[in-house]
Amino acid sequence: MSLFKDFSKGIWKENPVLVLLLGMCPTLAVTSNAVNGLGMGIATTCVLVCSNTVISLLKTVVPAKIRIPCYIVVIATFVSVVDRCMQAYAPSSLYNALGIFIPLIVVNCIVLGRAEAFASKCSVIRSVADGLGMGLGFTLALVLLGGTREFLTSGSLFEVKIITAWSVDFLLPASAPGAFIIMGCFLALKNYFNIRRAVKKGEVYIPPQGLSCRNCRLCKLGDD
């Protein structure tokens, strides 16, 4: 597989939010506006790229039976660095809004999943491309969801008022049920476009293979 495919698959074909449905907790919790989604996406992307790089370098050194604890230590190190950098340089309103979800990147299924499924088996360059692609796909999904919720709530985007006459907020999109409803609409639209594209090619749409629970080994670590 080329580097471009390693990079691009995370943006659409295997988008961690819209296809793999990973990282749902921060996705639904912090995307009350586009700025929060962008901040969370950038932080996760930095951790993804750095952790993928180090884990790929250490894949021949780390014993198989303790690989997951070692991966978590590597990920936690970069999460701590990102957390301190955001605390020092990011706007305080953004840092406070993301809150506990920055430290929780340590246990984000996207980061640990890419470490186990990709970085531990591939070269450094491919691991960096995979981390960038998955991070960018995650960021785009968060910004799209956050921007949609923000606009439907108050008529603004990136905290800039687009519809100045909108004086009363519509609270449903800003709430947890609203996040689930909008997320479901996005998933339905993505499946619709995938099916329509397959029909135009005279094919039957088949979801990406190897993405179900039966292909994940994280739940069976105790049996290794």
Summary of the structure (lengths in Angstrom):
residues: 224
radius of gyration: 18.6
end to end distance: 28.5
largest distance: 61.5
contacts: 705
relative contact order: 0.17
helix: 69%
strand: 2%
